[in-house]
Amino acid sequence: MSDHLAPPAPPTLGEALKYWLKLGFISFGGPAGQIAMMHQELVEKRRWISEQRFLHALNFCMLLPGPEAIQLAIYIAWLMHGIRGAIMAGVLFFLPAFALLSLLAGVYLSYGDLPLMAGIFYGIKPAVVAVVLFAAWRIGSKTIKNGLLLAIGALAFVGIFFFNIDFPWIVLAAGTLGAIGGKFAPAKFKGGGGHGASHKQYGPALIDDDTPPPAHAAFSWGKTLVTTGIFAIIWGSVMAVIGGQQILADMGAFFTEAAFLTIGGAYAVLPYVYQAAVEHHGWLTGAQMIDGLALGETTPGPLIMVVTWVGYIGGVTKQVFADPLAAGLAGAAVATFFTFLPSFLFIIAGGPVVEASRGELKFTAPLTAISAAVVGVIMNLAVFFAWHTFWPAATYAVPFGGSFEWLPVLVAAASFVALWKYQADVMKVIGACALIGLVYTLIV
């Protein structure tokens, strides 16, 4: 594309709704896959936002507690359509997964083992490996522009994979390196490739590198305090409504706390959720939690949607209502609501600060370094998925224990080639892999 092309027409709220709803149904592959999908659609195809603005928003979301992919969707929709857009994008991002996981939890409790589902998951898991690996390649090719940023990404991978360093420490280290590097080697830490860099590939965007923030994105302390106060009232009001049911109140308090501790993504907080939900509260068993995690990995939406599963089974187990369906849906709704409410607060209250800092190297240099580190973290996630997919019985004590699964390797390799070389649709790849897994399981 060339610079003389005109930016696209602003999408109506209805047009945006159709896209966010579609994303909610196809957002497989965890945060890396979801971010890659949004980049391909919003930056490359629709040109609703430039690559530089996209990465600036992504880097901010990486710093926040909570699921970064849904927060990125909320941020972009907030820029385009204000608070209405933010709520619409955020809710539609997790709504299909909420409905699907609630349905699967009900079927799981009613009918127990689901061999057909196991076969489908057997095929989907290697596809997820390919999706995450492809996302690392795509985002890395856009983010890592020089050897220094490549070194930061490599160090992040080594730190988290070999030394099990927690993600928040990696973010802090990368941000510190970026702050120092922005002062002594500023050219190495200019994010997005400079003004108009994405024009050469995609053409001018609706929200371009130099597009001023809309009026609703202007920063003021008064607006920030009012926004925070409104969210506090919403939180308190819902807690008051469910306060008569102690189990639901406990869930509301716990998942609010968990939402503020999910720095580093779902895998960073899942051990905490497991410990509290299984060992402390007894909402579900360890085996049920692991089954829910497998479902969460292979359904659309962020992986942290496993909280819907935890809430549903916890509501039924603790009999918050006499009717199991009502009890399960109540638990699922409470767990989901209190997990995601803070994400809306972080973007609507914090977004104006991020927009005000755009273009100032002292703010953007740390974010550029963090973005490079995140590529290393995504590579770690791809390796983690591959390890547990190709050696299902492996443990940290015996990393290559049990049988080696050759079919998932072939499926993952074919899926990556389809995504990388042939630019196949992610949903079609996942569907084909699910069919392969189902047929293989039925035959064997």
TORROGU-78886 format. One record per residue (C-alpha): chain; residue in one letter; x, z, y; residue number from 1. Coordinates in steps of 0.2 Angstrom, whole numbers, padded with zeros to 4 digits. Each point is the difference from the previous one (the first is absolute). Example, Ala and Ser with C-alpha at 12.3 -4.5 7.8 and 13.67 -1.06 7.14 Angstrom:
REM residues 2
[rec A, A, [0062, 0039, -0022], 1]
[rec A, S, [0006, -0003, 0017], 2]
END
This chain:
REM residues 444
[rec A, M, [0000, 0000, 0000], 1]
[rec A, S, [0006, -0002, 0018], 2]
[rec A, D, [-0002, 0010, 0016], 3]
[rec A, H, [-0012, -0012, 0008], 4]
[rec A, L, [-0015, 0005, -0011], 5]
[rec A, A, [-0013, 0010, 0008], 6]
[rec A, P, [-0003, 0018, -0006], 7]
[rec A, P, [-0016, 0001, -0012], 8]
[rec A, A, [-0017, 0005, 0007], 9]
[rec A, P, [-0003, 0019, 0000], 10]
[rec A, P, [-0010, 0004, -0016], 11]
[rec A, T, [-0017, 0008, 0003], 12]
[rec A, L, [-0004, 0017, -0007], 13]
[rec A, G, [-0010, -0009, -0014], 14]
[rec A, E, [0015, -0012, -0005], 15]
[rec A, A, [0012, 0015, 0000], 16]
[rec A, L, [-0013, 0010, -0011], 17]
[rec A, K, [0000, -0014, -0013], 18]
[rec A, Y, [0019, 0000, -0001], 19]
[rec A, W, [0002, 0019, -0001], 20]
[rec A, L, [-0014, 0001, -0014], 21]
[rec A, K, [0010, -0014, -0010], 22]
[rec A, L, [0016, 0010, 0002], 23]
[rec A, G, [-0009, 0015, -0007], 24]
[rec A, F, [-0004, -0009, -0016], 25]
[rec A, I, [0017, -0009, -0002], 26]
[rec A, S, [0012, 0014, 0006], 27]
[rec A, F, [0009, 0002, -0017], 28]
[rec A, G, [0019, 0003, -0002], 29]
[rec A, G, [0001, 0017, 0009], 30]
[rec A, P, [0006, 0001, 0019], 31]
[rec A, A, [0013, -0013, -0002], 32]
[rec A, G, [-0012, -0013, -0007], 33]
[rec A, Q, [-0013, 0004, 0013], 34]
[rec A, I, [0012, -0001, 0014], 35]
[rec A, A, [0006, -0017, -0006], 36]
[rec A, M, [-0018, -0006, -0002], 37]
[rec A, M, [-0003, 0005, 0018], 38]
[rec A, H, [0016, -0008, 0006], 39]
[rec A, Q, [-0004, -0016, -0008], 40]
[rec A, E, [-0018, -0001, 0006], 41]
[rec A, L, [0001, 0008, 0017], 42]
[rec A, V, [0017, -0006, 0006], 43]
[rec A, E, [0003, -0016, -0009], 44]
[rec A, K, [-0017, -0008, -0003], 45]
[rec A, R, [-0012, 0007, 0013], 46]
[rec A, R, [0013, 0005, 0013], 47]
[rec A, W, [-0010, 0014, 0006], 48]
[rec A, I, [0016, 0010, 0004], 49]
[rec A, S, [0018, -0005, 0001], 50]
[rec A, E, [0013, 0005, -0012], 51]
[rec A, Q, [0009, 0011, 0013], 52]
[rec A, R, [-0016, 0010, 0004], 53]
[rec A, F, [-0005, 0001, -0018], 54]
[rec A, L, [0017, 0008, -0005], 55]
[rec A, H, [0000, 0011, 0015], 56]
[rec A, A, [-0017, 0007, -0006], 57]
[rec A, L, [0006, 0001, -0018], 58]
[rec A, N, [0015, 0010, 0005], 59]
[rec A, F, [-0011, 0012, 0009], 60]
[rec A, C, [-0012, 0002, -0015], 61]
[rec A, M, [0016, 0003, -0011], 62]
[rec A, L, [0004, 0015, 0010], 63]
[rec A, L, [-0018, 0008, -0002], 64]
[rec A, P, [-0007, 0010, -0014], 65]
[rec A, G, [-0013, -0009, -0010], 66]
[rec A, P, [-0001, -0017, -0008], 67]
[rec A, E, [0009, -0012, 0011], 68]
[rec A, A, [-0009, -0016, -0005], 69]
[rec A, I, [-0017, 0006, 0005], 70]
[rec A, Q, [0007, 0007, 0016], 71]
[rec A, L, [0008, -0017, 0004], 72]
[rec A, A, [-0017, -0008, -0003], 73]
[rec A, I, [-0008, 0013, 0012], 74]
[rec A, Y, [0013, -0003, 0013], 75]
[rec A, I, [-0002, -0019, 0001], 76]
[rec A, A, [-0019, 0001, 0000], 77]
[rec A, W, [0001, 0013, 0013], 78]
[rec A, L, [0011, -0011, 0011], 79]
[rec A, M, [-0013, -0014, -0002], 80]
[rec A, H, [-0017, 0009, 0001], 81]
[rec A, G, [0003, 0018, 0005], 82]
[rec A, I, [-0007, 0015, -0009], 83]
[rec A, R, [-0014, -0011, -0008], 84]
[rec A, G, [0013, -0011, -0008], 85]
[rec A, A, [0011, 0014, -0005], 86]
[rec A, I, [-0014, 0009, -0009], 87]
[rec A, M, [-0006, -0016, -0008], 88]
[rec A, A, [0017, -0005, -0007], 89]
[rec A, G, [0004, 0017, -0006], 90]
[rec A, V, [-0016, 0003, -0009], 91]
[rec A, L, [-0001, -0017, -0008], 92]
[rec A, F, [0018, 0002, -0006], 93]
[rec A, F, [-0004, 0014, -0011], 94]
[rec A, L, [-0019, -0002, -0003], 95]
[rec A, P, [0001, -0012, -0015], 96]
[rec A, A, [0013, 0011, -0009], 97]
[rec A, F, [-0011, 0015, 0004], 98]
[rec A, A, [-0015, -0008, -0009], 99]
[rec A, L, [0010, -0007, -0014], 100]
[rec A, L, [0010, 0016, -0004], 101]
[rec A, S, [-0016, 0010, 0001], 102]
[rec A, L, [-0008, -0012, -0012], 103]
[rec A, L, [0014, 0001, -0012], 104]
[rec A, A, [0001, 0019, 0001], 105]
[rec A, G, [-0018, 0001, -0005], 106]
[rec A, V, [0002, -0013, -0015], 107]
[rec A, Y, [0016, 0010, -0005], 108]
[rec A, L, [-0009, 0016, -0001], 109]
[rec A, S, [-0015, -0007, -0009], 110]
[rec A, Y, [0009, -0011, -0012], 111]
[rec A, G, [0018, 0006, -0002], 112]
[rec A, D, [0013, -0012, -0006], 113]
[rec A, L, [-0002, -0018, 0007], 114]
[rec A, P, [0011, -0011, -0011], 115]
[rec A, L, [-0005, -0016, 0009], 116]
[rec A, M, [0005, 0008, 0017], 117]
[rec A, A, [0017, 0005, -0008], 118]
[rec A, G, [0003, -0019, -0005], 119]
[rec A, I, [-0004, -0005, 0018], 120]
[rec A, F, [0012, 0013, 0007], 121]
[rec A, Y, [0013, -0006, -0012], 122]
[rec A, G, [0000, -0017, 0008], 123]
[rec A, I, [-0002, 0006, 0018], 124]
[rec A, K, [0015, 0012, 0000], 125]
[rec A, P, [0013, -0014, -0001], 126]
[rec A, A, [-0009, -0010, 0013], 127]
[rec A, V, [0001, 0015, 0012], 128]
[rec A, V, [0019, 0000, -0004], 129]
[rec A, A, [0001, -0018, 0006], 130]
[rec A, V, [-0011, 0003, 0015], 131]
[rec A, V, [0011, 0015, 0006], 132]
[rec A, L, [0016, -0009, -0003], 133]
[rec A, F, [-0007, -0016, 0010], 134]
[rec A, A, [-0005, 0012, 0014], 135]
[rec A, A, [0017, 0007, 0001], 136]
[rec A, W, [0008, -0018, 0001], 137]
[rec A, R, [-0013, -0005, 0013], 138]
[rec A, I, [0001, 0015, 0011], 139]
[rec A, G, [0019, 0001, -0002], 140]
[rec A, S, [0003, -0018, 0005], 141]
[rec A, K, [-0010, 0003, 0016], 142]
[rec A, T, [0008, 0017, 0004], 143]
[rec A, I, [0018, 0000, -0005], 144]
[rec A, K, [0009, -0012, 0012], 145]
[rec A, N, [0018, 0006, -0002], 146]
[rec A, G, [0012, 0009, -0011], 147]
[rec A, L, [-0002, 0017, 0008], 148]
[rec A, L, [-0019, 0000, -0003], 149]
[rec A, L, [0004, -0006, -0018], 150]
[rec A, A, [0011, 0015, -0002], 151]
[rec A, I, [-0013, 0012, 0006], 152]
[rec A, G, [-0013, -0008, -0012], 153]
[rec A, A, [0013, 0001, -0015], 154]
[rec A, L, [0004, 0019, 0005], 155]
[rec A, A, [-0018, 0004, 0000], 156]
[rec A, F, [-0002, -0008, -0018], 157]
[rec A, V, [0015, 0010, -0006], 158]
[rec A, G, [-0006, 0016, 0008], 159]
[rec A, I, [-0017, 0000, -0007], 160]
[rec A, F, [0003, -0008, -0017], 161]
[rec A, F, [0017, 0008, -0005], 162]
[rec A, F, [-0001, 0017, 0009], 163]
[rec A, N, [-0019, 0002, 0002], 164]
[rec A, I, [0001, 0004, 0018], 165]
[rec A, D, [-0017, 0003, 0008], 166]
[rec A, F, [-0007, -0014, 0010], 167]
[rec A, P, [-0002, 0010, 0016], 168]
[rec A, W, [0019, 0003, 0000], 169]
[rec A, I, [0003, -0018, -0002], 170]
[rec A, V, [-0011, -0004, 0015], 171]
[rec A, L, [0009, 0013, 0010], 172]
[rec A, A, [0017, -0007, -0005], 173]
[rec A, A, [-0005, -0018, 0004], 174]
[rec A, G, [-0007, 0005, 0016], 175]
[rec A, T, [0015, 0009, 0005], 176]
[rec A, L, [0011, -0014, -0004], 177]
[rec A, G, [-0011, -0012, 0010], 178]
[rec A, A, [0000, 0011, 0015], 179]
[rec A, I, [0019, 0001, -0001], 180]
[rec A, G, [0002, -0019, -0004], 181]
[rec A, G, [-0012, -0004, 0014], 182]
[rec A, K, [0012, 0008, 0012], 183]
[rec A, F, [0016, -0007, -0006], 184]
[rec A, A, [-0005, -0017, -0009], 185]
[rec A, P, [-0017, -0004, 0008], 186]
[rec A, A, [0000, -0018, -0005], 187]
[rec A, K, [0000, 0005, -0019], 188]
[rec A, F, [-0016, 0011, 0003], 189]
[rec A, K, [-0011, -0012, 0010], 190]
[rec A, G, [-0016, -0001, -0011], 191]
[rec A, G, [-0010, -0015, -0003], 192]
[rec A, G, [0014, -0013, 0004], 193]
[rec A, G, [-0004, 0001, 0018], 194]
[rec A, H, [-0013, -0007, 0011], 195]
[rec A, G, [-0010, -0014, -0008], 196]
[rec A, A, [0010, 0000, -0015], 197]
[rec A, S, [-0015, -0003, -0012], 198]
[rec A, H, [-0006, -0015, 0010], 199]
[rec A, K, [0013, -0011, -0009], 200]
[rec A, Q, [-0009, 0003, -0016], 201]
[rec A, Y, [-0018, 0004, 0004], 202]
[rec A, G, [-0004, -0004, 0018], 203]
[rec A, P, [-0006, 0011, 0014], 204]
[rec A, A, [-0011, 0015, -0005], 205]
[rec A, L, [-0016, 0007, 0007], 206]
[rec A, I, [0010, 0017, 0003], 207]
[rec A, D, [0017, -0008, 0004], 208]
[rec A, D, [0016, 0008, 0003], 209]
[rec A, D, [-0003, 0001, 0019], 210]
[rec A, T, [-0019, 0003, -0001], 211]
[rec A, P, [-0004, 0015, 0010], 212]
[rec A, P, [-0009, 0014, -0009], 213]
[rec A, P, [-0019, 0000, 0003], 214]
[rec A, A, [-0008, 0012, 0012], 215]
[rec A, H, [-0006, 0012, -0014], 216]
[rec A, A, [0018, 0001, -0006], 217]
[rec A, A, [0007, 0007, 0016], 218]
[rec A, F, [0007, 0017, -0001], 219]
[rec A, S, [-0006, 0016, 0009], 220]
[rec A, W, [0002, 0018, -0005], 221]
[rec A, G, [-0018, 0003, 0004], 222]
[rec A, K, [-0006, -0013, -0012], 223]
[rec A, T, [0011, 0006, -0014], 224]
[rec A, L, [-0006, 0018, 0002], 225]
[rec A, V, [-0018, -0006, 0000], 226]
[rec A, T, [0003, -0011, -0016], 227]
[rec A, T, [0008, 0014, -0009], 228]
[rec A, G, [-0014, 0012, 0005], 229]
[rec A, I, [-0013, -0012, -0007], 230]
[rec A, F, [0009, -0001, -0016], 231]
[rec A, A, [0001, 0019, -0001], 232]
[rec A, I, [-0019, 0001, 0003], 233]
[rec A, I, [-0003, -0013, -0014], 234]
[rec A, W, [0011, 0009, -0012], 235]
[rec A, G, [-0008, 0017, 0004], 236]
[rec A, S, [-0018, -0007, -0001], 237]
[rec A, V, [0002, -0007, -0017], 238]
[rec A, M, [0009, 0016, -0006], 239]
[rec A, A, [-0015, 0010, 0006], 240]
[rec A, V, [-0012, -0012, -0009], 241]
[rec A, I, [0009, 0002, -0017], 242]
[rec A, G, [0004, 0019, 0003], 243]
[rec A, G, [-0014, 0006, -0010], 244]
[rec A, Q, [0008, -0008, -0016], 245]
[rec A, Q, [0017, 0009, -0002], 246]
[rec A, I, [0007, -0013, -0011], 247]
[rec A, L, [-0003, -0014, 0012], 248]
[rec A, A, [0007, 0011, 0014], 249]
[rec A, D, [0016, 0003, -0010], 250]
[rec A, M, [0001, -0019, -0003], 251]
[rec A, G, [-0002, -0003, 0019], 252]
[rec A, A, [0013, 0012, 0005], 253]
[rec A, F, [0013, -0005, -0013], 254]
[rec A, F, [-0002, -0019, 0003], 255]
[rec A, T, [0002, 0002, 0018], 256]
[rec A, E, [0016, 0010, -0003], 257]
[rec A, A, [0006, -0014, -0012], 258]
[rec A, A, [-0004, -0013, 0013], 259]
[rec A, F, [0013, 0007, 0012], 260]
[rec A, L, [0013, 0002, -0014], 261]
[rec A, T, [0000, -0018, -0007], 262]
[rec A, I, [0015, -0006, 0010], 263]
[rec A, G, [0009, -0012, -0012], 264]
[rec A, G, [-0016, -0007, -0007], 265]
[rec A, A, [-0011, 0004, -0015], 266]
[rec A, Y, [0014, 0003, -0012], 267]
[rec A, A, [0008, 0013, 0011], 268]
[rec A, V, [-0016, 0011, 0000], 269]
[rec A, L, [-0007, -0004, -0018], 270]
[rec A, P, [0010, 0015, -0007], 271]
[rec A, Y, [-0008, 0011, 0013], 272]
[rec A, V, [-0017, -0006, -0004], 273]
[rec A, Y, [0003, 0002, -0019], 274]
[rec A, Q, [0006, 0018, 0002], 275]
[rec A, A, [-0015, 0005, 0011], 276]
[rec A, A, [-0014, -0010, -0009], 277]
[rec A, V, [0006, 0003, -0018], 278]
[rec A, E, [0009, 0017, 0000], 279]
[rec A, H, [-0007, 0010, 0015], 280]
[rec A, H, [-0018, -0006, 0002], 281]
[rec A, G, [-0003, -0007, -0018], 282]
[rec A, W, [-0011, -0014, 0007], 283]
[rec A, L, [0007, -0011, -0014], 284]
[rec A, T, [0012, 0000, -0014], 285]
[rec A, G, [0018, -0008, 0000], 286]
[rec A, A, [-0006, -0014, -0012], 287]
[rec A, Q, [-0014, -0004, 0011], 288]
[rec A, M, [0011, 0000, 0015], 289]
[rec A, I, [0012, -0012, -0008], 290]
[rec A, D, [-0014, -0012, -0005], 291]
[rec A, G, [-0006, 0000, 0018], 292]
[rec A, L, [0017, -0004, 0006], 293]
[rec A, A, [0000, -0015, -0012], 294]
[rec A, L, [-0017, -0006, 0007], 295]
[rec A, G, [0006, 0003, 0018], 296]
[rec A, E, [0015, -0011, -0003], 297]
[rec A, T, [-0011, -0015, -0006], 298]
[rec A, T, [-0015, 0001, 0012], 299]
[rec A, P, [0000, -0006, 0018], 300]
[rec A, G, [0003, 0012, 0014], 301]
[rec A, P, [0015, 0012, 0003], 302]
[rec A, L, [0007, 0009, -0015], 303]
[rec A, I, [-0005, 0017, 0009], 304]
[rec A, M, [-0018, -0006, -0005], 305]
[rec A, V, [0003, 0010, -0016], 306]
[rec A, V, [-0007, 0015, 0011], 307]
[rec A, T, [-0017, -0008, -0003], 308]
[rec A, W, [0002, 0001, -0019], 309]
[rec A, V, [0006, 0018, 0002], 310]
[rec A, G, [-0015, 0005, 0011], 311]
[rec A, Y, [-0012, -0009, -0011], 312]
[rec A, I, [0006, 0009, -0016], 313]
[rec A, G, [0002, 0016, 0009], 314]
[rec A, G, [-0018, 0000, 0006], 315]
[rec A, V, [-0006, -0003, -0017], 316]
[rec A, T, [0011, 0012, -0008], 317]
[rec A, K, [-0004, 0014, 0012], 318]
[rec A, Q, [-0019, -0005, 0000], 319]
[rec A, V, [-0001, 0000, 0019], 320]
[rec A, F, [-0018, -0007, -0003], 321]
[rec A, A, [-0010, 0001, -0016], 322]
[rec A, D, [-0001, -0019, -0001], 323]
[rec A, P, [0017, -0007, -0006], 324]
[rec A, L, [-0002, -0016, 0011], 325]
[rec A, A, [-0004, 0010, 0016], 326]
[rec A, A, [0014, 0012, -0004], 327]
[rec A, G, [0013, -0013, -0003], 328]
[rec A, L, [-0005, -0011, 0015], 329]
[rec A, A, [0001, 0016, 0011], 330]
[rec A, G, [0017, 0004, -0006], 331]
[rec A, A, [0006, -0018, 0002], 332]
[rec A, A, [-0007, -0001, 0018], 333]
[rec A, V, [0008, 0016, 0006], 334]
[rec A, A, [0017, -0004, -0008], 335]
[rec A, T, [0000, -0017, 0008], 336]
[rec A, F, [-0007, 0005, 0017], 337]
[rec A, F, [0012, 0014, 0003], 338]
[rec A, T, [0015, -0010, -0007], 339]
[rec A, F, [-0003, -0015, 0012], 340]
[rec A, L, [-0007, 0008, 0016], 341]
[rec A, P, [0017, 0005, 0007], 342]
[rec A, S, [0006, -0019, -0002], 343]
[rec A, F, [-0013, -0005, 0013], 344]
[rec A, L, [0006, 0014, 0011], 345]
[rec A, F, [0018, -0005, -0001], 346]
[rec A, I, [-0003, -0018, 0005], 347]
[rec A, I, [-0014, 0003, 0013], 348]
[rec A, A, [0009, 0014, 0009], 349]
[rec A, G, [0018, -0006, -0003], 350]
[rec A, G, [-0002, -0018, 0002], 351]
[rec A, P, [0001, 0000, 0019], 352]
[rec A, V, [0016, 0009, -0001], 353]
[rec A, V, [0007, -0013, -0012], 354]
[rec A, E, [-0006, -0015, 0011], 355]
[rec A, A, [0008, 0008, 0016], 356]
[rec A, S, [0017, 0002, -0009], 357]
[rec A, R, [0000, -0018, -0006], 358]
[rec A, G, [0015, -0010, 0007], 359]
[rec A, E, [0011, 0015, 0004], 360]
[rec A, L, [0015, 0000, -0012], 361]
[rec A, K, [0002, 0019, 0000], 362]
[rec A, F, [-0017, 0000, -0009], 363]
[rec A, T, [0001, -0016, -0010], 364]
[rec A, A, [0018, 0001, -0007], 365]
[rec A, P, [-0005, 0016, -0011], 366]
[rec A, L, [-0015, -0009, -0006], 367]
[rec A, T, [0010, -0016, -0004], 368]
[rec A, A, [0012, 0011, -0010], 369]
[rec A, I, [-0015, 0008, -0009], 370]
[rec A, S, [-0007, -0017, -0004], 371]
[rec A, A, [0016, -0005, -0009], 372]
[rec A, A, [0000, 0017, -0009], 373]
[rec A, V, [-0018, -0003, -0006], 374]
[rec A, V, [0005, -0017, -0008], 375]
[rec A, G, [0012, 0011, -0011], 376]
[rec A, V, [-0014, 0012, -0004], 377]
[rec A, I, [-0011, -0014, -0005], 378]
[rec A, M, [0013, -0007, -0012], 379]
[rec A, N, [0001, 0017, -0007], 380]
[rec A, L, [-0019, 0000, -0003], 381]
[rec A, A, [0002, -0017, -0009], 382]
[rec A, V, [0014, 0007, -0011], 383]
[rec A, F, [-0011, 0015, -0004], 384]
[rec A, F, [-0015, -0010, -0005], 385]
[rec A, A, [0011, -0012, -0010], 386]
[rec A, W, [0008, 0015, -0009], 387]
[rec A, H, [-0017, 0008, -0005], 388]
[rec A, T, [-0007, -0017, -0004], 389]
[rec A, F, [0014, -0007, -0011], 390]
[rec A, W, [0004, 0017, -0009], 391]
[rec A, P, [-0017, 0009, 0000], 392]
[rec A, A, [0006, 0015, -0010], 393]
[rec A, A, [0016, 0002, 0011], 394]
[rec A, T, [0003, 0017, 0008], 395]
[rec A, Y, [0014, 0006, 0012], 396]
[rec A, A, [0008, 0008, -0014], 397]
[rec A, V, [0000, -0015, -0011], 398]
[rec A, P, [-0001, -0014, 0013], 399]
[rec A, F, [-0001, -0014, -0013], 400]
[rec A, G, [-0009, 0009, -0014], 401]
[rec A, G, [-0014, -0007, -0010], 402]
[rec A, S, [-0003, -0019, -0003], 403]
[rec A, F, [0004, -0013, 0012], 404]
[rec A, E, [-0016, -0011, 0005], 405]
[rec A, W, [0005, -0018, 0001], 406]
[rec A, L, [-0017, -0007, 0005], 407]
[rec A, P, [0000, 0009, 0017], 408]
[rec A, V, [0017, -0006, 0004], 409]
[rec A, L, [-0006, -0018, -0003], 410]
[rec A, V, [-0016, 0003, 0010], 411]
[rec A, A, [0009, 0008, 0015], 412]
[rec A, A, [0013, -0014, 0000], 413]
[rec A, A, [-0014, -0014, 0000], 414]
[rec A, S, [-0010, 0010, 0013], 415]
[rec A, F, [0015, 0001, 0012], 416]
[rec A, V, [0004, -0019, -0002], 417]
[rec A, A, [-0019, -0004, 0003], 418]
[rec A, L, [0000, 0011, 0016], 419]
[rec A, W, [0018, -0005, 0006], 420]
[rec A, K, [0001, -0019, -0004], 421]
[rec A, Y, [-0018, -0005, -0001], 422]
[rec A, Q, [-0007, 0012, 0013], 423]
[rec A, A, [-0014, 0004, -0012], 424]
[rec A, D, [-0015, 0011, 0005], 425]
[rec A, V, [0004, 0018, -0004], 426]
[rec A, M, [-0018, 0002, -0006], 427]
[rec A, K, [0001, -0014, -0012], 428]
[rec A, V, [0017, 0006, -0007], 429]
[rec A, I, [-0007, 0017, -0003], 430]
[rec A, G, [-0016, -0007, -0008], 431]
[rec A, A, [0011, -0011, -0012], 432]
[rec A, C, [0011, 0014, -0005], 433]
[rec A, A, [-0015, 0011, -0003], 434]
[rec A, L, [-0007, -0013, -0012], 435]
[rec A, I, [0017, -0002, -0009], 436]
[rec A, G, [0001, 0019, -0003], 437]
[rec A, L, [-0018, 0001, -0006], 438]
[rec A, V, [0002, -0015, -0012], 439]
[rec A, Y, [0017, 0007, -0006], 440]
[rec A, T, [-0008, 0018, -0003], 441]
[rec A, L, [-0015, -0008, -0010], 442]
[rec A, I, [0012, -0010, -0011], 443]
[rec A, V, [0013, 0013, -0003], 444]
END
